[in-house]
């Protein structure tokens, strides 16, 4: 069964404000120095500025925040816009889902893609997530600004597949991608 081209539900959690300050502070200084320098022609300085802005834009697009997309038979969580570093989770592989509050630094050592034992975290900010208890014993935290809403949407789309009988080995589904 192929997934629709568009997600049924999409949620993006951006980086927290302090990350923007850490990123834009040094970048602003570098941009100012590049433009204020008189050692090179203006055209060269403008090229340097364009390169700096392009690199920062690319980093944000690839890694900035967390994007979660829900499809009829699976969900995809990924860093940034979810194109490069992502995981695909079949609803049939989920035993149960719950909205939780947790301690990112204590539980996982921070935000982002984190692994600690049989627990995984896909987060961008905050201390709220949907905890997915998987049939294989793993627990996957999907960070969310609206964990109750995300949980309800997952349960609605997953229906009886979540917590129901284990799927047969020959069930068709999307490619699982990287290990969650």
C-alpha positions, -999 to +999 in steps of 0.1 A: +000+000+000+016+033-010+013+063+012-004+094-001+019+122-012+005+145+015+004+138+052-030+137+069-016+156+098+017+175+101+033+192+132+066+211+134+083+221+166+109+247+161+141+252+181+137+271+213+146+309+214+180+304+230+192+282+201+183+310+177+203+335+199+233+312+200+231+307+162+223+342+151+246+361+175+279+348+160+264+349+126+254+385+129+289+394+140+304+375+111+280+392+087+288+426+101+326+420+099+323+407+063+303+438+052+324+463+072+357+450+060+375+472+034+401+446+026+382+432-004+358+445-030+321+448-021+312+420-046+334+395-027+320+405+006+285+401-007+294+366-019+307+358+016+275+370+031+254+349+007+275+318+015+271+323+052+233+328+050+230+298+026+249+275+050+228+286+080+196+282+060+207+247+049+215+237+085+182+249+097+163+231+069+181+198+076+183+199+114+162+228+127+134+215+149+113+184+146+087+176+120+061+148+125+039+136+097+010+112+100-002+090+071-029+063+070-007+034+081+025+050+096+041+082+110+073+098+101+094+119+125+124+137+114+148+165+123+144+197+104+120+193+076+123+155+080+140+148+047+174+136+057+174+123+093+140+106+100+123+075+112+092+057+100+070+039+125+041+017+115+010+020+136+008-018+137+042-018+156+028+004+184+015-013+215+003+019+231+007+057+230+006+082+259+012+119+263+040+124+288+060+151+305+097+141+309+131+156+318+151+158+285+185+165+301+181+138+328+163+112+307+183+116+275+211+141+279+193+168+259+172+173+228+175+161+192+178+124+182+188+106+214+193+070+223+195+056+258+191+018+262+158+007+246+145+043+247+147+068+218+139+105+217+131+126+187+127+161+201+134+198+194+125+216+226+104+214+258+096+186+281+064+172+265+062+142+241+041+113+230+056+081+243+052+052+219+055+018+235+065-005+207+057-042+204+095-050+204+100-034+238+114-001+226+100+032+238+101+061+214+095+097+225+082+120+198+085+156+211+055+178+206+042+213+214+007+196+215+012+160+228-024+153+236-035+163+201-007+143+185-015+112+206-052+115+197-044+118+160-020+088+162-047+067+179-074+078+155-053+069+124-038+038+140-072+025+151-073-011+161-038-017+148-024+000+179-025-025+208-044-050+187-031-084+176+004-085+162+005-081+124+013-111+102+048-112+087+034-108+052+015-076+058+026-049+033+037-016+046+060+013+038+098+009+040+108+013+076+138+035+069+165+040+096+161+022+129+139+043+152 
